[in-house]
Amino acid sequence: MIDDNFFLALIGAGNLGSRYLQGLAQSSCNLSIVVIDPNPKALALAKQRLAEVKGNCQIDSVEYALSLDTIKNDLDLAIVATNADVRREVLEALLQRVKVKYLVLEKVVFQCAEDFRFVQNMLRERNIKAWVNCPRRMTPFFRDVQKQISLRYREHIPPISLSVIGNNWGLASNSIHFFDLLAFFSRRTTVKIDVSGLDQEIYQANRCGFIELGGSLVAENKLGDQICLVDNMGERRDLEVNISFPDAKIELQQLGSGVTTATWLDLQEQSSTSYKFRMPFQSELTSMLVEQILIEGSSFLTPLNESESIHIPMLHAFTQHISTVTGVDSAKCPIT
């Protein structure tokens, strides 16, 4: 148990935000939480989901509100789980109202490079640390892979290839997870993206007002890292992920049950090792990430400045493709 009392704001109480709240209920920290969403139905969902988990006696209070005006105290941490199109506006309003020490932002963080620049300037002026929730960096399997890469290759990590193939997995909204994973393993972020293989059709996303993309894209950098992402749309199928090094390969299959099977092939030793694991739910990750931030001032998640360098080439490539298909120029990429 941690004796200090921490003030938190959870902004965005929809499907994902309510899962954050469930995770906060498992924290060993003393928390005073305000949950904010302009949609009363989202607040009702958050209340319902909090009631589904065993309450944590360390939570001093949970307040539900429709606007930021309810926040009366400076915040130790704000989790901003809104849609990407309003996140800059929300952050600007929040930081004009109260002091915030730490931020966790959902991905896709913003829809254009200008929003990154604007928000980064605000955070630098206020000395605020921020991270982006790409949770594979917190998942034990992928952390172990990163550790093995560091042990095997030390400071000279060779080119890494990563491929993803599946149907209807949300290429536009979820590509960032795999660009981030490649950066996590390689310690390199800059890639040039070729979207000529994407479908010449813009699909409607499940969330109203946002789009999805299908087809394939490839990306690479000058040091030889490569990524290939394929979404054939249509009926869902298990997602296949392959990660290749000069002397090893990892084959993963994300099953519909939520279980991932993994095989590590050591090409030098001509041996293989098999694993099974489940990607943790957000409700299972939140308490650990929040305690790490509040107590240590650090996080396994991606720092915002690193995530910016991963986001911007992707946003630029997607925006160019959307403009080519629709014939309409846009300064923003309508994904979340």
N, C-alpha and C positions, 0 to 999 in steps of 0.2 A: 504494500500500500504506500502511495506517495502522499505526503502530508499537505503539500502546496495545493491551493485551489486554482484551477485554470478556467479561463473564460473562452468558450468556443462558439463560433457561428457556423452553421451548416446552411449554405445558401443553395437552394434547389433541392426540393424534397420529393421528387418524382421517384421513378423506379430505382435508379442508382442511388440517389440521395438518401432514400429510406433505408437502403442496405448499409450505407455509411452509419446511419443512426443505430442500426442493430449492432454494428461493430463497436460503436462507442459504449454501448451498454455492457460490453465485456472488459472495458478498460479498468485498470487498477488505480487510475488517477482520479482525484476529486475534480469533477467537471460540472461547470454551469454552462448549459447549452441553450442557444436560441436557434430555432429552426425556422428558416424564412423561405416562403414561396408565395407568389401572388395568386396561386391557384388553390382555393380551399380544398379541392379534392386531393391535391398532392399532399397537403398537410394532414388530411384525414388518413391517407395511405401511410404516411410516416408514423402517425400515432398507432395505427393498427399493427404495423410491423414491429414497432418497439414493444408492443404488448405481447407479441409472439415469442419474444426471447426472455430469458430470465433476467430480471432487473438487477442492476449492479448497485449495491448500496453506496458506492462512492460517487454516484451521480447526485449532485446536490439539487439540481433543478433542470427541467426541460421546458422551455417556453416556445410556443408556436405563434408565428406572426406572418402577416401578409406583406410587410415592407421592412426595409432596413431601418426605418425610423424607430423601431422597437429597441435597437441596440443602444444600451446606455453606457456600457463599460468598454474600455479598450480591450482588445482581443489578444490572447496568446496565440490563437490559431483560427484561421478561417478556411473552411473547405468549400470551394466554389464548384458545385456540381450542376450548374446551369447548362443550357445549350450554348454552343460556341458563338452564335450570332449576337448574344446579349452579354457575353462574359466581360468584354472591355467596359461596357456601360456600367455593369454591376460593380466591377472592381473600382472604377473611378468614383462612383457614388459612395462605396464603402470606405475608401481611403480618405475621402474628403470629410467623412463623418467621425471616424474613430482611428486610433492607432492600432496597427496590426503587426505582430512580431513575425509570424510565419504564415505561409499560404500553401495549400494543396489545390491544384487546379486539375480539372478533368480534361481529358483529351476528347476530340481535337481541341486544342487550346483556343485558338482564334482562327478566323477565316482569311486573314491577310497579313502580310508582313508589317504594314503600318500599325496594326493593333499591337503586335509584339513590341515594336519600337516605342510606342506610346506608353505601354504598361511597364516595360523594362525601365524607362526613365523614371516613372513614378516610384518604382520599387527601389531603385538606386538612391533617389533623393531621400527616401524614408528608411533606408537600410533594412529592407524586408527580404528575408530568404523565402524562395518559392520553389516548389517541386511539381512535377507533372506525373499524374497517376498512370504510368505504364507498368502494370503490376507484375509482369514477368520478371522484372529485376528483383522482386521480392520473393519469387517462387523458389523453393529450395532446389528443385532440379536444375533450373537455369542458373542459379547462383553457383551450384556445384560445377556446372559446365564452364562457367566463367573462371572459376578457381583452377580447374584443370588446364584450361588454356593458358593461364598465367604461369602455372607450374611447368607446363610442357615447353612453352615458347619464350618465357621470361619477357624481355622488353622487345623482342623481335617477332611479333605476331604475324604470321604469313597471311596471304589473301584468304578470305573466307567467302564461301558461296552459300547463299540461303535461298531456298525455293519453297513456295507455298502454292498448293493447288487444291481447289475445292469448288463447291457450287454454292452460290447465294450466301457467302460469308461476310459480305459487306466490305468490298475492296476499298471503296472511298473512305469509309469511316474507320476501318480497322487496319489499313496498311501501316499506319503510324506505329502500331505495336511491333511490326516486324522490321521496319526501318530502325526502330529504337533497339530491338534485340540485336540486330547486326552491329549497331554502334556500341552496345554494351559489351559484346564479345571482342570486337576489333579495336575499340578505343578510337575509332575514326567515324566522323559524321558526314563529311561532304560526299555527295553522290550526284551524278548526272542521270536524270530519269528520262527514259524513252517511253512515251505513251502511245506510240503509233499502233500498238496492238490492242488498244482498248476498243470496245464496241462503239460503233457510230450511232449510239442511242444513249440517251440519258434516262435513267430509271428513277422512279419515285421511291424515296426511302420510306421506311415504316413510320418515321416521325414526319408529321405534316410540315411542309415548307423546306424540306431538305432533299437532296438527291443521292443516288447511288450510281456506281459505275461497274461495268462488267468487262470481261475480256482479259488481256494480259498487259503487264508492264515489266520492263527490265530497267535496272539501274546499275551503275558501276562507278568506281572512282579510279584515280590515277594509280593507286597502289594495288589494284587488282581485285578488290572486294566486289562481289556481284550479288544482286538480288533479283529474283524473278517471282512475280506474284500473279496468280491466275485465278479468276473467278468466272466460272462458266455459267453462272446464274442457274436458272432452272431448279429442279428439285434438289434439296440439300443432300450432301454426301459427306462422309468423314473427311476432315481436313488433313492433308498430308504435308508435313514440313520436313525438309531435308537440310541439314547443315553440314557443309563439307570443308575439310582442311586438306592440305597436301598428303597427310598420312593418317587421316581419320575421317569418319563420317558418322553423323547421328541421324537416324531415321525416326520420325515421330508420326503417330497417327492419333488425331484427336477424335475419339469415338463419340457417337451421339449420346452415350450414357454420361458423358462428362469425364470419363477416364481417358488418359493419354498413355499409349504404349510407346516405349522408346527403345531403340537398339543402338548401342555404341559399337561401331565397327573400327577396330584398330588395324589399319592396313599394314603396319610394320610387323606387329606380332601375329597378324592373321587370326585374330580372336574377336569375339563379340560378347557383349554383356547386355542383357535385357532388363528393362525396368517397367514398372507401372506406377503412375501417380495421377492425382487429380489436381487440376488447377484450383487453387483456393478461391472461394467466393469473396466478394468485397466485404461482406459482413465478417469474414474470418480474418481478413488482413488488416482491417481498420485499427483495431486496438493496438497492434504492434507498431504500425506506422505512426500513429498519433503519439504513443508513449516515447518512441525513439526521437521524434521531433521535439516534444515538450521537455523531455528530460536531458537529451544529449545535444539537441540543436542540430541534428543531422538526420539523413534519411537514405534508405536504399533506392528510393525513387530517383527519377531523372531530374537533375537541376534544370530550372527553366531556361537558363542561357544555353545549355547543351540541347535541350529539346527544341529551342528556337531554330538552331542550325539544322536540326533534323526535319522540322515541320516545313520550313520555307521552300526548299526545292520541291517538296511534294505538293504544297499548295499552289506554287507557280505552275507546275506541270499539269495539275488537274484543272486549274482555271483556264489555261491555254486550250486544253482539250475541250472543255465545256464550251468555250467561245467558238472554237472551230466547228463543233457539231451544231450548235444553236444559231450561229451567226450573230450572236449578241455579246459584245464585250462586257466584262464585269470585273470590278476591282476586288471582288470577294468570291471565295469558293464556298458554295452553299452546302457544306457538309458539317456534321457534328458528331 
